[in-house]
């Protein structure tokens, strides 16, 4: 926290809660001050997520300036690990997450079906698109594109595929360049990849599966976007398909980032809805509610965007973030968006889907 931010936090801490409540939108309910006051007696806030520190930094700075007595700890885990760790800790004496954030949309569908999240209705939900609340207690933090990434030094402009179909054609025409040097999330080993690729194939059907089979044996699956981009930068891979935009966007601005490039797939850009929920029985329930409301507010969504994620609230200033959901829809066409949400079929169809996925990677 900077000196100026610490000073602002100290000033906020000195203000009575009534002064803080004056900054709240008029549509917040009477009695909201009780949540603010209740958070003062709690022990901070713990969040398990699949987001890196650089993604969290802007929104945490904004939230802690508004509520300086709430110390927020974020723990960066894989999408599936967010949930498996929290589930393992339930009923134990160890401190666990108050809030979960991840792209493991099959788990969110399961939680929504089984009612495992606190059914809190944020006052911000009325100002968000319908997909913001797929289940009671489950909401959406961001809507992030999955993109094509490539090594610009190894693939000249004419070689860079623009979608899965053009990748299949390019790889068949030049297997020496692409064989064993294409990567993506392995849907058989990664909940994020399962949700992404299930949504893509649900939208594209036989056409999608046929294109995947054409290049399946050339693909080496990974379970995390960061390693994909690093291996593309070093030349181990020449490209990745359906790679999370939040891993590549900040990497472009880091040393060596000029060697990387990306594109929104022209035959279906997957938009991953990143789920967020407050755990039932959370130790710091009031702080968790304050954070959820802040993350869904105009200010919070703007800071979500400044952390490299893609906000989906339609009043986020376009000039203050890299992309918004609405801006991507305008850029590539709303019909080209494939929204990866929280369909319950992710639960019932996961087994057969993974079998078909593994067969496709073998070219069958």
Helices and strands as residue ranges (DSSP letters): H 3-14, H 17-21, H 32-40, E 45-49, H 53-66, E 72-76, H 79-89, E 99-102, H 105-114, G 125-127, G 130-132, E 138-151, G 157-159, H 164-173, H 175-178, E 182-185, H 191-204, H 206-215, G 216-218, E 219-222, H 225-234, E 239-244, H 245-248, G 250-253, G 257-259, E 260-263, E 269-278, H 285-296, H 298-306, G 318-320, H 325-332, G 334-336, E 337-340, H 345-348, H 350-361
